[in-house]
């Protein structure tokens, strides 16, 4: 039987947030995907949609802080998962959401607890929450080392904070962690083959959306409200949904009409499409992924955008020479699999799931892919390496290692000339590299390095 | 995980009496997982086996309440009472909605995925969905019980 709209409206936003959090915890669902899916199907009123997103992301983002407090009031390992999650969710609102009155939080939590425990646990939840509220002032006043304080305030694990501190210093580390708590804005990339800036703004307005142009990139717009993936204009391929930082990859690659380009970790196809658009539908962008369903995703995107110069195919980026002749591409893009430390605002669970070991494990894969990709670059061609993570292990160290083993590649001294100056001026950038931290432009934390293959004389 | 294709009316399987399930094996488990994925993918709150083309008395219901996902194998209605009228829609009839009279309370006996019998009492929306899905297992479609159809436009204005 279908879920009817009327039946949906009986849904309570906190119950929905609780169910979503439980699903993320139990099934390891990616939070941004699940939140979008729920928002699409749940038909909450607009005001509740904002609250729902805030409740889910907020509770995930502050999980370690919330657990530290809760562990003083309850026996964490003896508490049922739904009850623990309900307490986290409620505590998050009490401590960090000013606009929700405390009594309302407690009341709702007690109702949900009663419903789920046949009445038994209502008074338990009431007791725990009221006890914490009484001590709220004291809880919020924390002292201690930099990492401890920052970890408490922003709920990042210690190792991650030290890693940020080692890489960028205390001040930047704090800014990174704080900006990771701010929910991301949806940004879109105009498809110049299908529309113009004026036309797109007008079309979106007709559909009830407000988009504002980005200060730095001409094809980028920022969405004010609502989900643009549900618009007619998206269906008809007028734009793609993509973060501003990711768009810089096409700037760094700068493909020309008629070129042959390889995007060897291409899915879901956002950067592939950007490259193909820049080539004005000419030449060829081969976009590969190791999973068949992701290859279909690239195909679907290319079709939606009307880009006939994209060839999506199955392939393992670690052994590219088995699939393509040596030196057969003008540009090869390695948008490598990574830990995602730059996109924590989109996927807060990264904070709990990733470990230092993961960074080293990923580094090995990144090196393998880069090594295999390098062989396909034509002499004088370009090799672009990018990740949505920050920190040396998966970025600068990978490049250093690569350059030592491949003396026929050098850092591309012309990279910075291809990047808009407003972006370049934000921080000191090394030759051939571009590093964006999440608080620089409220976009994803990102790393790009451009390398050039020697021309044989 | 696999999302199966939804069988649409007038496929004859939708109007047949379904076979009793006798094997409680890993195949059944797989069917139940697929049915869940399919139900969620199509924004359903209930799904019966014939709707994915399987001749078996299997139905699942999940209305996002404290019951979670309820799996019914070979369900039987052992008591029902009361009467409520409310709108229903069915995954096998896209864009067709109508008011259906159902009991407000229902007591169901069924088996779980391991074959263990259980009894469930349901009220309100949960009772409605259970009854809708159990009807599917006997070839009964909601269209045979609709007292009033809605035009798709009527549903857009926020009344429902």
Interface residues (C-beta under 8 A of the other chain):
Chain A: X1 X2 X3 X4 X5 X6 X7 X10 X11 X15 X16 X19 X41 X115 X116
Chain B: X43 X44 X45 X46 X63 X64 X65 X66 X86 X87 X88 X89 X90 X91 X97 X125 X128 X129 X132 X133 X142 X155 X159 X160
